[in-house]
Amino acid sequence: QKEVEQNSGPLSVPEGAIASLNCTYSDRVSQSFFWYRQYSGKSPELIMSIYSNGDKEDGRFTAQLNKASQYVSLLIRDSQPSDSATYLCAAQYSSASKIIFGSGTRLSIRP
Amino acid sequence: EAGVTQFPSHSVIEKGQTVTLRCDPISGHDNLYWYRRVMGKEIKFLLHFVKESKQDESGMPNNRFLAERTGGTYSTLKVQPAELEDSGVYFCASSQGSGYIAEAFFGQGTRLTVV
């Protein structure tokens, strides 16, 4: 079993709708979680970080963490074509440990 | 403030040659990570420095890969001798050492092609 799992997609969402990206992790000791956005041929760009159960909002983005279910999600409201990219979920045990990435979900926002 | 910088951005070498990749982390960041993405695959962890010390090198593929971090500043990743399967994009990331959560920021990557 992979440590961080994501559906590879592609996930197609109409412009203006809410895109919902999901991620599960296998290691219960993971404490911090991250969402990165990666455009084709570019490096991963940090969007959100979360370590407490519940929701964390930043602009159009909301990260949700449920440690009991070992589940992390990212919601993108009012989706724009520029949101089309691969979204990477990542988990970390502590601030001084390695970060493990999922394989990413390809998101496509259709006009 | 400068972000994480990597050099070179691209490198094409022949099988059996040596290549050295360099990463300059964000100033003040104690954590430095090396990752690799092979075509179509996920980003794989290679190793993690805390300052000048190797905290975790469990992801290093074999002894052809050697990473160093001089004085806890920049880091180099040497591949010697390079093999065809070493081709991919090598990313470096850095984060601060303190705090409950350490957000890591990535460099632009080095695309290595071994022919």
Chai-1 contact restraints between the chains, C-beta under 6 A:
chainA,res_idxA,chainB,res_idxB,connection_type,confidence,min_distance_angstrom,max_distance_angstrom,comment,restraint_id
A,S32,B,I101,contact,1.0,0.0,6.0,A-B,restraint_1
A,S43,B,F91,contact,1.0,0.0,6.0,A-B,restraint_2
A,S43,B,F106,contact,1.0,0.0,6.0,A-B,restraint_3
A,S43,B,Q108,contact,1.0,0.0,6.0,A-B,restraint_4
A,S43,B,G109,contact,1.0,0.0,6.0,A-B,restraint_5
A,P44,B,F106,contact,1.0,0.0,6.0,A-B,restraint_6
A,L46,B,E103,contact,1.0,0.0,6.0,A-B,restraint_7
A,S49,B,I101,contact,1.0,0.0,6.0,A-B,restraint_8
A,S49,B,E103,contact,1.0,0.0,6.0,A-B,restraint_9
A,Y51,B,I101,contact,1.0,0.0,6.0,A-B,restraint_10
A,S95,B,G99,contact,1.0,0.0,6.0,A-B,restraint_11
A,S95,B,A102,contact,1.0,0.0,6.0,A-B,restraint_12
A,A96,B,V50,contact,1.0,0.0,6.0,A-B,restraint_13
A,K98,B,F45,contact,1.0,0.0,6.0,A-B,restraint_14
A,K98,B,H48,contact,1.0,0.0,6.0,A-B,restraint_15
A,K98,B,D56,contact,1.0,0.0,6.0,A-B,restraint_16
A,I99,B,A104,contact,1.0,0.0,6.0,A-B,restraint_17
A,F101,B,E42,contact,1.0,0.0,6.0,A-B,restraint_18
A,F101,B,I43,contact,1.0,0.0,6.0,A-B,restraint_19
A,S103,B,E42,contact,1.0,0.0,6.0,A-B,restraint_20
